[in-house]
Amino acid sequence: MPLYQAITLAIIQGLTEFFPVSSTAHLAIIPRLLHWTDPGLGFDIALHAGTLAAILIYFFQDWVQVIANGLGFSYRGTKPDENSRSLLWYLVVGTVPVLIAGALLKKYAEGPWRNLYVMGATLIIIGIVMGISDKFSIEKKGLDQMSWADAIWVGIAQALAVVPGVSRSGITITAARFRRMGREAAARFSFLLSTPAIAAAAAKDALDLHKEGGVPPGMTAPYLVGILVSGIVGILVIAFFLKFLRHNSLAVFVWYRIIFGIIVVALAVFFRIGG
């Protein structure tokens, strides 16, 4: 893999993993349009390792705060609504559904569901649902006002992210908005909730790669570039997105999903690209 391809795909991963627009769809479609060879499982792991690092670095203080309070220590960090002693356990409970879904449905997500018709449809449908949840939700909750029902609801929604085109951040933020969480609080909970799921998926894929013989010859540099670039871009995107949500709605992402979804379906129908 040429380094320019590694950099391009890493930028796409860093942008689309945290914006609610589906990294899976973008990484599946753009290489096809550019006629690039599939970089394989190893590079996919590298990209997810980069975005996992972005979450861990950006939310390091938050995780210390959440874990400390969850274990009964009185630690007051920079986010007052993360001092709830229940938040850690909400994240644990919310992670269970996606782990089950990943184990049961991975062969479908990486097989028959990974086509442009499915991705285009989910981009459009979730985009519309996201728009409804954001427009009509009455913001009443921060993370310190969450309930077990909120955590379970958002956790079940995250399980839907195994379907290509749904978007982990998109579906969890949408679910949180339906539960009347504020936009920034919904995004923070989404990112915190994604951390163990991304880590588990990357660990499972890394084990599969090890069984296949490890990193292919000549791919060390692209892998390292992929990790570094996706991580840096991811940190910048998280910071921008959280700040953006303090004063703006999700409308721009809703319209992007709908328009991009229509383009994806058109590519499948009229040009038969990966349909």
N, C-alpha and C positions, 0 to 999 in steps of 0.2 A: 504493500500500500504506500503510495507517495505521501509525503508529509502534508502536502496541501489538502489532500483528501481527509487525512486524520484531523487536521485543524478545522476544516469546514464542518465535518460531522460532529466534532467536539463542541463547536460553537452552537450548532443546532441543538445538541443535547442540553447544553447549559441553559439555553433560552427556553426550550419547550418543556423541559422537565418541571419547571417551576411556574411558568405562565400556564394557565389552564387551557391548553390547546392541543395536548397529546404529543408527547415526544415519540411514541411508537409509530404514529401515523407519519410524522415528518421524516423519521429515519428510514421508514420503509419506502416512502414515495420518492424523495429527492434523489437518492442514489439510482433508482430505476430510471428517472428522467434524464439523469446525467450519464447513464450507461456505465456506472461504476460496479466493479465486482463486489459481491457481498463480503465485507471484512471478516465475518465469522463471529463465533461465540466469544472468543477472547477479547476482541475489540469492544464488543457490547459490554463485557464485564468492566473493561477499562473506563468506558464512559460512565457507567453507573458508579464505579468507584470514585470517579471525580465528583459527581454530583452528591454522592454520600458524604464525601469529604467536605463539600460546600456546606451542607446542612450541619454537620458536626462542628465545623469551625464557626459558622455564623451563630448557631444556637448553643454554643458551648456553655455560656453562662446560664442560659435558660434551662439547659438540661441539669446543670448542677443545682439550680434552684428547685426544679421540679422533683428531682430524685431526693434531695435533702429533705424537702417538706413531706414528700411521700413516705419517707422512712421515719418521720417523726421529729426531725431536727428543725429548729426554728431558724430558717435562713431567709433573709429578706433581700432579694435581688433587685434588678432594675425594673422588673415587670410586676407590679403589685397583684395583678389578677392571676399570676402563676404561683402564688403562695398557698393556694388551696392544697390541702393534704390529699385530696382525692384525685387530683389531676394525673398523677403518675399512674394510678390504677385505672383511670379512664383510658389512658393511652394503652395500657396492657390489654384491657378488655376490647378496645377498639381495633387492636391489631389481630386478634384471633380470627375474625371472619376472612381476612385477606390471605392469611396463612393456609386456611382450609381450602379456600377457593383456588389459590395457586397450586396446591398439591393435587387437587381434583381436576382442574381445568387447564393446566399448563399445556397439555398435548393439543387441546383444541385452540388455545390462544396462539400457539406457535405453528399451528397447522391450518385447518380449514377456515378459521375465523380471520386469519391474517391475509385478507384480500381487500381490494379497494372498495367493493360494495359495502362490506361490513364497516370499514373505517370511515367511509364517507357518510353512511347512515348514522353512525354513532356520533360523529363530529356535529352533524346537524341537529340530531335529537337532543343530545346533552346540551348543546348550545342554546336551544330553545328553552329547555327546562332551567338552565342556569339563568337565563334572562328573566323568567317568571319568578324564580326564587329571589333574585336580587331586587327586582322592581317592587314586589309586593310584601317583602319581609319587613317586619317592624323590629328594628334593632333594640334588643333589651338585654342581651347577655354578653358578658365578658367570660373569660375562662374560669373565673372564680364563681360564676353562677351556673355552671354546667351541672347536668344531672347524669345519672347512669343511663337514662333513656337517650339523652343527647349523644353520649359516647357510643352506645350500641348502634344508634341510627347512622351516625357518621362512619362507624366501623363497617357496617353492612354495605354502605355506599362504596367504601374503599374497595371492597371485594369485587365490585363491578368493574374496577379498573383493569382486571385481567383481560377484559375484552378490548382488543385493539381499537384505538380511536376515542375511547372514553375519557382518558386523562385522569390520573390519580388526583392531582390538585383540583382539577375541574369538578369532579364528582364529589369530592369531600367538601370543598368550599360550598358547592351548591346545596349539599345535604345540611351543612351547618347553617346556611342562610335560611333554609326552611325551618330550622329550629330557633330562629330569631337571634342568631349570633351576629355581632357586628362584623363588618367586612374584614378588618385587620385581624380581629380575634379569630375569625373563621380561617383565615389564611395561616396564622401562626399555629393553630391546632392542626390544620392540614399538614403543614411541614413537619411538625413534631411527630405526628402520627405516621408520616411516611418514612421516618428514619429507620425503625426496626424492620419495616417491610422491605425497603430497598436493601438493607444490610442482609436480610435473610435470603433474598433473591440472588444477590451478588455472591453470597457464600455458596449457595446451591450450584450456581453456574460455574463458580471457580472449581468446585469439586468435580463437576462434569468435565471441565477443561483438563484438569489434572489426569482424569481417567483416560482422556483422549491423547495424552502425551505432552500437555503443557503448551507453553508459548511457541508458536511456529518459528522457524529460523527467519531472521531478518525483520521480525515484527516488534522487537523490543522498543525501538525508537518511536514508532507510531503509537504503541500502547502508552508509553510514558507521556508523549505529547497529548494524547487523548485524555489522560487523567488530569494533567496540569491545566489544559485549556478549558475543559468542561468544568473543572473545579473553580477556576477564577471567574469564568462567565457566570456560573451558578451563584456564587456569592454576590456578584454585582446585580444579578436579576432579582434575587431574594430581597436585597436591600431596596432596590427600586420599587418592586411590586408592593411591599408592605407600606412604603411611603405613599405610593400612588393610591392605595386603597383608603388612606385616611381622608381623602378629599374627592375621590372619584368612584363611579359605579363600575360594574363589570361589563358595561355595554360594548366597549370596543372589542373585548374578547368574545362576546356573544356573536357579534357580527362577523368577526374574523373566522370563527368556527363554522358558521353557516355558509359563508362564501367559500371558504377552503373546502368544506365538505361537498358543496355543489361541484367544485372543480374536480375533486377526487372522483366523484361518481361519473362525471363527464369523461374523465380520462379512461375509466373502466369501460364505459358504454361505447364511446365513439372511437377511442384509440386502442382499446383492449390492452392497456398497460397494467399488468398485474391484477386483472379482474378475476 
